[in-house]
Amino acid sequence: MLVETNLGEGGGVTTFIVEPLAEGKRTEVTITTESATRRSGVSGSVERLLTKVFLQRIYKAELKQLAQVCEGASRLGVKAS
């Protein structure tokens, strides 16, 4: 587990959890972010929606990069420990 804390405005906390599956042949990666909404009411709802859409795009890109690194390591015969 890796926890990343944004020390700037908003102070979000992102957690990355990597769990081995199928006797180490597969891996499940979970990424979650918790942050405070600065607005209330309709503005807060819109902010939460936009944040969710934005973070999903970032998570998808991060997972793609992670998969590429793992596939490259696998081709080179590198084994995770």
C-alpha positions in Angstrom: 0.0 0.0 0.0 1.2 3.5 -0.9 -0.5 6.6 0.5 0.1 10.0 -1.3 -1.0 13.1 0.5 -1.5 16.4 -1.3 -0.2 19.1 1.1 -1.5 21.9 -1.1 -5.0 23.3 -1.2 -7.7 20.6 -0.9 -5.4 18.2 0.9 -6.5 15.1 -0.9 -5.2 11.6 0.0 -4.7 9.0 -2.6 -4.2 5.3 -1.7 -2.7 2.7 -4.0 -3.3 -0.9 -3.0 -1.6 -3.7 -5.0 -2.8 -7.3 -4.3 -1.4 -10.4 -5.9 -3.9 -12.9 -7.3 -3.6 -16.3 -8.9 -0.4 -17.2 -7.1 1.3 -14.1 -8.2 0.4 -14.5 -11.9 -2.1 -11.6 -11.8 -2.4 -8.4 -9.7 -5.3 -6.2 -8.7 -4.6 -2.5 -8.3 -7.0 -0.3 -6.4 -6.6 3.5 -6.5 -8.8 5.7 -4.3 -8.7 9.4 -3.6 -10.5 11.2 -0.7 -10.7 15.0 -0.7 -12.9 17.6 0.7 -15.4 19.5 -1.5 -14.9 23.2 -1.1 -18.4 24.1 -2.2 -21.9 23.1 -1.0 -25.2 22.7 -2.7 -25.4 22.4 -6.4 -21.9 23.8 -6.9 -20.5 21.0 -4.6 -22.4 18.4 -6.5 -21.0 19.6 -9.8 -17.5 19.8 -8.2 -17.7 16.2 -7.0 -19.0 15.0 -10.4 -16.2 16.7 -12.3 -13.6 15.5 -9.9 -14.8 12.0 -10.3 -14.6 12.2 -14.1 -11.2 13.8 -14.0 -9.7 11.3 -11.5 -11.1 8.3 -13.5 -9.1 9.5 -16.6 -6.0 9.9 -14.5 -6.4 6.4 -12.9 -6.9 4.8 -16.3 -3.7 6.4 -17.6 -1.8 5.3 -14.4 -3.0 1.7 -14.7 -2.1 1.6 -18.4 1.5 2.8 -17.5 1.7 0.3 -14.7 0.6 -2.5 -17.0 3.3 -1.5 -19.6 6.0 -1.5 -17.0 4.9 -4.9 -15.7 4.7 -6.4 -19.2 8.2 -5.0 -20.0 9.6 -6.5 -16.8 8.0 -9.8 -17.5 9.6 -9.9 -21.0 13.0 -9.3 -19.4 12.4 -12.1 -16.9 12.2 -9.8 -13.9 10.1 -11.4 -11.1 8.3 -9.4 -8.4 9.1 -10.1 -4.8 
